[in-house]
Amino acid sequence: ALQGWTRLPIPADGRVREESPWSYDPATGVLTCRGEGHHEWLRLDRELGDARIRVEWRFIPLPGGRGYNSGIMVRN
């Protein structure tokens, strides 16, 4: 479980599935989203002040897949 984070649907009036596509490995610090069949995002449950964020991002295309919508968004 990702304590301190909330899963939210896209679009906002949608629903999140019971099974989470998200997993986190504390040993490596890697957050993974298995995006097949899911369209949602994670929101941190607390506000942050001044901060720096470093992100390494990639995705693995699925055979026959299309319509990918992935990335990092920081709200201000």
Buried (B, 14 or more C-beta within 10 A) or exposed (E): EBEEBEBEBEEEEEEBEEEBBBEBEEEEEEEEBEBEEBBBBBEEEEEEEEEEEEEEEEEEEEEEEEEEEEEEEEEE
